[in-house]
């Protein structure tokens, strides 16, 4: 099997070691990736630092066209890219194709935002002492970006690191997850087809134990991390003088109220507690159902979950495939077994076969069980009856996480109350918390992180305001 090179300052390169990528469903080898040496990592960082002024001065049309080129090329190669994602990640083809389409849109949105990225002006003559003065305000890059992307969306979450950096004129060094480096390396291949200067990007598939050489380097003043809670906060603690954005975990809650469409709610919750095999920060994990409709809703939910198509991710009909590894599935099984031993009831699923865990519904789960308190990151949901909105919202907020929540209601007053009271980064009314539009602000509070993604939000996060005051103007 050919060895896939990494991207060092915009050019393909190989190191002394190799990383083998295996398919989670059957363990077969799907790729071999070259790993950069410490000396090559240093070359990439030096190149990013050397090009930062040139990058910041790139005309907007150059940045926008580079981003649009990647969007077009992803569209041209969409089937190939989807199969690459399924190969390294194990997610079913239907979800891999969705991810490719989202990445196409992410780069397109970034190209569009780049063309709108402009300075603002502010008259200062609101006081007599400032007659004839005006402020010209731009946003300038804080410096080169380190983007650390996770395994669960290896293409689109890498796109959310790269696209805003290029849009604002910041060099970026990408460290993909070791389990899924192939998608990020393909993005490097497409970026290399553009007119971006050497040093504008590097994609370095280094092992996690070598990541501190990147996170701690002062030439990368911005760290954008998506991944686990402990790792994310430890990075922020290690580099307190850097600008660190964290998109971490969650244990997404859905609230089902009596005025909602129960069939719709059951279908959406059933699917989106299990899509990506539950390996999504905003997968539905906790379901709070008003007691008035609980008995009518529960069999609909169980039927929805039992009706999901599981199995081979290469089958176009498969909705739920394997987790990323046997170890991940074993952990999920251990958490479910722990909940059952403490009194929980299994209404669906609860079985494992290798890296695959059956879509699972639990009831009567103790409040201190891991499947409620922590992020399962697997195809498991917990359902609980509640006495009205007050109890439902209180339970949503008891979590240490706060990424997104879904509230199934048709009541506009309840919708605005949810937006006001729920301690999360985003509230989705009439649907699951798993909904995300790639152009909207996205991120969490509490242990779910700090900062926001979504193209314009990330562009603002990677930059800072710089003011020029013009004097003596005939305003």
C-alpha positions in Angstrom: 0.0 0.0 0.0 1.3 3.4 -0.9 2.3 5.7 1.9 0.4 9.0 2.1 2.7 12.0 2.6 2.0 14.8 5.0 2.0 18.5 4.1 4.9 20.6 5.2 4.6 24.3 4.4 2.3 23.5 1.5 4.4 20.7 0.0 4.2 16.9 0.3 6.9 15.4 2.6 7.7 12.1 4.2 9.4 11.3 7.6 11.1 8.3 9.2 8.0 6.7 10.7 4.6 5.5 9.4 1.1 5.4 10.9 -1.3 2.6 9.9 -5.0 3.5 9.6 -7.5 0.7 10.0 -11.2 0.4 9.3 -13.2 0.1 12.6 -15.7 -2.3 11.3 -13.4 -5.1 10.3 -9.9 -4.0 11.2 -8.5 -4.0 7.7 -5.8 -1.5 6.7 -7.2 1.4 4.7 -4.1 3.6 4.6 -0.6 4.2 5.7 0.5 7.7 6.6 4.0 9.2 6.9 4.7 10.8 10.3 6.9 14.0 10.4 10.1 14.0 12.4 10.6 16.6 15.1 12.9 18.5 12.7 10.1 18.6 10.1 7.7 19.8 12.7 10.1 22.6 13.4 10.3 23.4 9.7 6.5 23.7 9.5 6.4 26.0 12.5 9.2 28.2 11.2 7.5 28.4 7.8 4.2 29.5 9.4 5.9 32.2 11.4 7.9 33.4 8.4 4.9 33.8 6.2 2.5 35.4 8.7 3.0 39.0 7.4 2.6 37.9 3.8 -0.5 35.9 4.7 -2.1 38.8 6.5 -1.5 41.0 3.4 -3.0 38.5 0.9 -5.8 40.2 -1.1 -9.3 39.1 -0.2 -9.9 37.7 -3.7 -6.8 35.4 -3.3 -8.1 34.0 0.0 -11.6 33.6 -1.3 -10.7 31.9 -4.5 -8.5 29.4 -2.6 -11.4 28.5 -0.3 -13.8 28.3 -3.3 -11.4 26.0 -5.1 -11.4 23.6 -2.2 -15.2 23.7 -2.1 -15.4 22.9 -5.9 -12.8 20.1 -5.7 -14.6 18.4 -2.8 -17.8 18.5 -4.9 -16.0 17.0 -7.9 -14.5 14.2 -5.7 -17.4 13.8 -3.3 -17.9 10.1 -3.7 -14.2 9.3 -3.3 -14.0 11.6 -0.2 -17.1 10.0 1.4 -15.5 6.6 1.0 -12.3 7.8 2.5 -14.2 9.0 5.6 -16.1 5.7 5.9 -12.8 3.8 5.5 -10.9 5.6 8.3 -13.8 6.5 10.6 -16.3 3.7 10.1 -19.3 5.9 9.9 -21.9 4.7 7.4 -21.7 6.0 3.9 -25.0 8.0 4.3 -23.4 10.0 7.1 -20.1 10.3 5.3 -21.8 11.8 2.3 -23.6 14.3 4.5 -20.2 15.2 6.0 -18.7 15.8 2.6 -21.7 18.0 1.6 -21.2 20.0 4.8 -17.5 20.5 4.1 -18.3 21.7 0.6 -20.7 24.3 2.2 -18.2 25.2 4.9 -15.5 26.2 2.4 -18.1 28.0 0.3 -19.4 29.9 3.3 -15.9 30.9 4.2 -15.2 32.1 0.6 -18.4 34.2 0.8 -17.5 35.6 4.2 -14.0 36.5 3.1 -15.4 38.7 0.3 -17.5 40.5 3.0 -14.6 40.8 5.4 -14.0 44.5 5.5 -13.1 47.5 7.8 -15.6 49.7 9.5 -15.5 53.4 10.3 -16.7 55.3 13.3 -17.2 59.0 13.6 -15.5 60.3 16.7 -16.9 63.9 16.7 -19.5 63.0 19.3 -17.6 65.4 21.6 -16.2 68.8 20.6 -12.6 67.7 21.3 -12.8 65.1 18.5 -14.0 67.4 15.7 -12.7 66.2 12.4 -11.7 62.8 13.7 -12.8 59.3 12.4 -11.7 55.8 13.4 -10.9 53.3 10.8 -11.2 49.8 12.4 -9.9 46.6 10.9 -9.5 43.1 12.2 -6.0 41.6 12.0 -4.9 38.0 12.6 -3.5 37.3 16.1 -1.0 35.1 14.4 -0.6 31.5 13.0 -3.2 29.0 14.2 -2.8 25.5 15.5 -5.9 23.5 14.6 -6.4 20.2 16.4 -9.2 18.2 14.9 -11.0 15.0 16.2 -11.8 11.6 14.7 -15.6 11.8 14.6 -15.9 14.4 11.8 -12.4 14.1 10.3 -13.2 16.2 7.2 -15.7 18.9 8.3 -14.3 19.7 11.7 -10.9 20.0 10.1 -12.5 22.4 7.6 -13.8 24.4 10.5 -10.2 25.0 11.6 -8.6 25.6 8.1 -11.3 27.7 6.4 -11.6 30.6 8.9 -7.8 30.8 9.2 -7.3 31.2 5.5 -10.2 33.7 5.3 -8.6 36.1 7.8 -5.1 35.6 6.4 -3.6 33.5 9.2 -1.2 30.5 8.5 -2.5 27.3 10.0 -0.8 24.1 11.2 -3.3 21.2 11.4 -2.9 18.2 13.7 -5.5 15.6 12.8 -6.6 12.8 15.1 -4.2 9.8 14.7 -7.0 7.4 14.1 -8.4 9.5 11.1 -5.6 11.5 9.4 -6.6 10.7 5.8 -9.3 13.3 5.3 -7.2 16.1 6.6 -4.3 15.1 4.4 -6.7 15.2 1.4 -7.6 18.8 2.3 -3.9 19.5 2.2 -3.8 18.1 -1.3 -6.6 20.4 -2.4 -5.0 23.4 -0.7 -1.8 22.7 -2.5 -3.6 23.2 -5.8 -4.3 26.9 -4.9 -2.1 30.1 -5.1 -1.6 30.3 -1.4 2.0 31.0 -0.4 4.3 28.3 0.9 4.0 28.1 4.6 0.3 29.1 4.7 -0.6 25.6 5.8 0.8 22.3 7.1 -0.9 19.1 8.0 1.1 17.1 10.5 -0.2 13.7 11.6 1.9 13.5 14.7 1.1 11.1 17.6 -0.8 12.7 20.5 2.2 12.4 22.9 4.1 14.8 20.6 1.3 17.4 20.5 2.8 19.5 23.3 5.6 20.5 20.9 2.9 22.2 18.9 0.5 23.5 21.6 3.3 25.1 23.7 5.3 26.7 20.8 5.0 30.5 21.0 4.9 30.9 17.2 1.4 29.5 17.3 -0.5 32.0 19.5 -3.9 30.6 18.7 -5.0 27.1 19.5 -8.3 25.8 18.2 -9.1 22.4 19.7 -12.0 20.0 19.2 -11.9 16.9 21.3 -12.1 15.5 24.8 -12.8 17.6 27.9 -9.7 16.7 29.9 -7.3 17.2 27.0 -8.9 20.5 26.0 -8.8 22.1 29.5 -5.3 20.8 30.1 -4.1 22.6 26.9 -5.7 25.8 28.1 -4.0 25.4 31.5 -0.7 24.8 29.9 -0.7 27.9 27.7 -2.5 30.6 29.7 -1.1 33.4 27.5 -2.4 32.0 24.3 -5.8 32.5 22.8 -7.4 29.0 23.1 -10.8 28.0 21.8 -12.3 24.7 22.9 -15.1 22.8 21.4 -15.4 19.9 23.8 -18.0 17.4 24.8 -21.6 17.3 25.8 -24.5 15.1 26.9 -27.2 16.6 24.8 -30.7 16.8 26.2 -34.0 16.8 24.5 -37.2 17.9 26.2 -40.5 16.6 24.9 -43.5 18.7 25.9 -47.3 17.8 25.6 -47.9 20.2 22.6 -45.2 18.6 20.4 -45.7 16.1 17.6 -44.7 12.9 19.3 -44.1 10.9 16.2 -41.7 13.5 14.9 -40.0 13.8 18.2 -39.6 10.0 18.5 -38.2 9.7 15.0 -35.7 12.5 15.4 -34.5 11.5 18.9 -34.2 7.8 17.9 -32.1 8.7 14.8 -30.0 11.4 16.3 -29.1 9.6 19.5 -27.5 7.0 17.3 -26.2 8.7 14.2 -22.4 8.5 13.9 -22.9 5.6 16.4 -23.5 8.3 19.0 -20.0 9.7 18.5 -21.1 13.3 18.2 -20.9 16.1 20.8 -24.5 17.0 20.2 -26.0 13.5 19.9 -29.1 13.1 22.0 -28.1 11.4 25.3 -30.8 12.5 27.8 -34.5 12.7 27.0 -36.9 14.4 29.4 -40.6 13.7 28.6 -43.5 15.5 30.2 -45.4 12.9 32.3 -48.6 13.8 30.5 -47.3 12.2 27.3 -44.6 9.9 28.6 -46.6 6.7 28.3 -47.6 7.5 24.7 -44.2 8.7 23.7 -42.0 5.9 25.1 -43.2 3.0 22.8 -42.8 5.4 19.8 -39.2 6.1 20.8 -38.3 2.4 21.4 -39.9 1.6 18.0 -37.8 4.3 16.3 -34.6 3.0 17.8 -35.4 -0.6 17.1 -36.1 0.3 13.5 -32.7 1.7 12.8 -30.6 -0.2 10.2 -27.3 -1.3 11.8 -24.4 -3.1 10.4 -21.9 -2.7 7.5 -21.1 1.0 7.0 -20.4 0.4 3.3 -24.1 -0.5 2.8 -26.0 2.5 1.6 -29.0 1.6 3.9 -27.0 1.4 7.1 -27.8 4.1 9.6 -25.7 3.0 12.6 -22.2 1.6 12.1 -19.4 0.7 14.5 -17.7 3.0 17.0 -14.2 4.1 16.2 -12.6 1.1 18.0 -13.3 -2.0 20.1 -12.0 -0.2 23.1 -14.6 2.6 22.6 -17.4 0.0 22.4 -16.1 -1.8 25.5 -16.3 1.4 27.5 -19.9 2.1 26.4 -20.8 -1.5 27.4 -19.2 -1.0 30.8 -21.1 2.2 31.4 -24.4 0.6 30.4 -23.7 -2.5 32.5 -22.9 -0.2 35.5 -26.3 1.6 35.1 -28.2 -1.7 34.8 -26.4 -3.0 38.0 -27.6 0.1 39.7 -31.3 -0.5 38.7 -31.6 0.8 35.1 -33.9 -1.0 32.7 -32.8 -1.8 29.1 -35.7 -1.0 26.7 -33.7 -1.6 23.5 -30.2 -2.7 22.6 -27.6 -3.2 25.3 -25.5 -5.6 23.3 -22.0 -5.4 21.7 -20.4 -7.1 18.9 -16.7 -6.1 18.4 -16.6 -2.3 17.8 -20.4 -2.2 17.2 -22.8 -1.4 20.0 -26.5 -1.8 19.5 -28.7 1.4 19.7 -29.8 1.4 23.3 -32.6 3.0 25.3 -32.4 3.0 29.1 -35.0 4.0 31.7 -35.0 4.2 35.5 -31.4 5.3 35.5 -29.9 6.5 38.8 -29.1 10.2 38.7 -25.4 9.5 39.5 -24.8 7.0 36.7 -22.1 7.8 34.1 -24.6 7.5 31.3 -26.3 10.6 32.7 -23.5 12.5 34.2 -20.7 12.0 31.6 -20.6 12.0 27.8 -21.3 8.5 26.6 -20.1 9.2 23.0 -21.9 6.1 21.9 -25.4 5.0 20.8 -27.1 5.2 24.2 -30.0 7.4 25.4 -31.6 7.7 28.8 -35.3 8.6 29.0 -37.0 10.0 32.1 -40.5 11.3 32.9 -40.7 14.8 34.3 -43.5 16.9 35.9 -43.6 19.9 33.6 -41.2 22.5 32.2 -39.6 23.6 35.5 -38.3 20.1 36.3 -37.3 19.5 32.7 -35.2 22.6 32.4 -33.7 22.1 35.9 -32.5 18.6 34.9 -31.1 19.9 31.6 -29.1 22.5 33.6 -27.8 20.0 36.2 -25.3 18.7 33.7 -21.7 20.0 33.9 -21.9 20.2 30.1 -23.6 22.9 28.1 -23.3 22.5 24.4 -26.8 22.4 22.9 -30.3 21.3 23.9 -33.5 20.5 21.9 -37.0 21.4 23.0 -40.0 19.9 21.3 -42.7 22.5 21.6 -44.9 24.7 19.4 -45.3 27.4 22.2 -43.3 30.5 21.3 -43.3 31.7 24.9 -41.7 28.3 26.0 -39.2 28.6 23.2 -38.0 32.0 24.4 -38.0 30.8 28.0 -35.8 27.9 26.9 -33.4 30.2 25.2 -33.3 32.4 28.3 -33.0 29.7 31.0 -31.1 26.7 29.5 -27.4 26.9 30.2 -26.1 25.9 26.8 -24.5 27.5 23.8 -27.5 26.8 21.6 -31.2 25.8 21.9 -33.0 24.1 19.0 -36.7 24.4 19.1 -38.9 21.7 17.5 -35.9 19.4 16.9 -33.0 17.6 18.5 -29.9 19.3 19.9 -27.9 17.5 17.1 -28.8 20.2 14.5 -26.0 22.4 13.4 -25.7 24.8 10.5 -22.1 25.3 9.6 -22.4 29.1 9.2 -24.1 29.7 12.6 -22.2 30.4 15.9 -21.5 27.0 17.5 -20.0 26.2 20.9 -20.7 25.6 24.5 -20.5 26.8 28.1 -19.4 25.1 31.3 -17.3 22.0 30.5 -18.3 22.1 26.9 -15.7 24.7 26.1 -15.1 28.3 25.3 -15.2 30.3 22.1 -17.4 29.8 19.0 -17.0 28.1 15.6 -19.1 28.9 12.6 -17.3 30.8 9.9 -17.7 34.4 10.8 -17.6 33.6 14.5 -14.3 31.8 14.2 -12.9 34.5 11.9 -13.6 37.0 14.7 -12.0 34.7 17.2 -8.8 34.4 15.2 -8.4 38.2 14.9 -8.3 41.3 17.0 -9.4 44.9 16.3 -6.8 47.4 15.1 -7.7 51.1 15.0 -6.4 54.0 12.9 -7.6 57.5 13.8 -7.8 60.0 11.0 -7.5 63.6 12.0 -8.6 66.9 10.4 -11.3 65.5 8.2 -14.1 67.7 6.9 -16.8 65.6 8.3 
